[in-house]
Amino acid sequence: MEGVNSGGQKFWVRSAAMRKTNRMAVWRRAECSRCVLLVCVLFGLTLAPVAAQQSDPNLPPPREPENAEASTSRESMLPHFKSTRFWLSGQANFIFQAHPAFHSPYSGPHSLGPRYEKATSRVLTLYTGARVSNSLEFLVDVEEAGGSAFSEGFGLAGNTNLDIVRNPFLSKAPYLGRGEIHKVFALSDDKVENQRTAFSLFDELPRRRLELRFGKFSVPDFFDLNSVGSDTHFQFVNWTIDNNGAWDYAADTRGYTVGLVADYEDRNWGFRFAEALMPKVANGIDLVWKPWQAHADNFEYELRKGVLPGKHGMVRVLAYTNSANMGIYLEQVIQAAGRGVAPDITAHRWRITRKYGFGLNVEQNVSRYLTAFVRVGWDNGKTESFAYTEVDQTFDQGIGANGAWWHRKQDRAGVAFVSNAIKKDHQNYLAAGGLGFLLGDGHLRYGRESVLETYYTVHLWRGIYVAPGFQHVRNPGYNRERGPVSIPSLRAHVEF
């Protein structure tokens, strides 16, 4: 999609990205061959002795199972072995989406295209790990991502596919997704059982403990999680349903950063902090390796107590502050008005500005098989959206159902609704013809962007899952003069 290249250059224009038909055909055949080869490698690796209790490797270690969702392990192509020091597993996730033509009196450089479009994404991951001792382990994940997005990823704040990569210039070769050192410091003698995943290989952990992680990771691996609305492999796939859209978390184009996570866990509550590197430019692949200049601070308090009496739940309160080379919307609008041109949020000297925000994430069991969640997010809205998406306020609510309710314990179903907004300065910037790293219709008749998403994940056989889904978007890109848009989808997922 359109974005910044690996050298941090400005956005490319579509006309410069055109390719001849025969070159595109060769490229697509090469991509398909690479995809098939990597899937075969992942499948072959499962034949080796691997260490892990069967679980979902896309999620951090869940707490003690207290409902059907938490206690159900994911099936994989071959069963994993228990009680070893090593981990080896993989996954393949493919998402196909399409949208028909929709009402659009005009379009801009960063609009969702009004004509029929289809797009397919893929993410292939190899998870590895080694437990050195009862308190130290090393985790390394290798990933390959490819495919395409609607309109090169432009035009939606709540993009319809969290698996897409927003930069067409990135290498298609496999890359290091995560590389972490994980150390646990015991603060009590009593232990709790730990469900092993690719993010934690320990069989048990101290009830009171301090966990430190250092290396390369994705901040949402550990923050703003819930059991039914955080996983594109089995659950929702919209950006602002799976994550808090107003949380502009530190990440490069692929969604990863480098930093430190400190996590204190007690019996009924926890508190975590992450210090992470920010990208050089909005949506950039290169990070600023001077944390005293550009960095992100993330804080989260977690209370493991429901809002309904007698039923399990979680309440998580998030706060963050980013320091980076970000523009200020009002400043650029004023400068551009004096020159009679469209504002440009990147037209400023190198400087460090700050963006801050807050989030609330409530997860509540309604019954043994139904879990509801609500996310609320807010940021200051004056500073450039820089790393995740262009949202300043969000309200997200949904419910997930465990298939054990209808005697298919590996199946999942869910429905969610999110309403996103931007602040007045951000609105005026887009209305004046400014371009963000995702949005820019050239004009704006403002309205909240809302998305309804539903899915049903079917377990077919031994780690093979298929999920039809549907999304309906009103006011794409916050523009009341465009849309609505309906997007059917089909996801195929394999656990190795």
HELIX and SHEET records of a PDB file:
HELIX    1   1 ARG A   14  ALA A   17  5                                   4    
HELIX    2   2 THR A   21  LEU A   45  1                                  25    
HELIX    3   3 ALA A   68  SER A   71  1                                   4    
HELIX    4   4 PHE A  150  GLY A  153  5                                   4    
HELIX    5   5 VAL A  219  ASP A  221  5                                   3    
HELIX    6   6 TRP A  239  ASP A  242  1                                   4    
HELIX    7   7 TYR A  329  ARG A  339  1                                  11    
HELIX    8   8 GLY A  403  TRP A  406  5                                   4    
HELIX    9   9 LYS A  424  ALA A  431  1                                   8    
HELIX   10  10 PRO A  476  TYR A  478  5                                   3    
SHEET    1   A17 PHE A  86  HIS A  99  0                                        
SHEET    2   A17 GLU A 117  ARG A 131 -1                                        
SHEET    3   A17 LEU A 136  GLY A 147 -1                                        
SHEET    4   A17 TYR A 175  ALA A 186 -1                                        
SHEET    5   A17 ARG A 209  PHE A 217 -1                                        
SHEET    6   A17 THR A 257  GLU A 265 -1                                        
SHEET    7   A17 TRP A 269  LEU A 277 -1                                        
SHEET    8   A17 HIS A 295  LEU A 303 -1                                        
SHEET    9   A17 GLY A 313  ALA A 324 -1                                        
SHEET   10   A17 THR A 353  ASN A 365 -1                                        
SHEET   11   A17 LEU A 370  ASP A 379 -1                                        
SHEET   12   A17 GLN A 393  ASN A 402 -1                                        
SHEET   13   A17 ARG A 412  ALA A 421 -1                                        
SHEET   14   A17 GLU A 449  TRP A 461 -1                                        
SHEET   15   A17 ILE A 464  ARG A 474 -1                                        
SHEET   16   A17 VAL A 485  GLU A 495 -1                                        
SHEET   17   A17 PHE A  86  HIS A  99 -1                                        
SHEET    1   B 2 LYS A 191  GLU A 193  0                                        
SHEET    2   B 2 GLU A 204  PRO A 206 -1                                        
END                                                                             
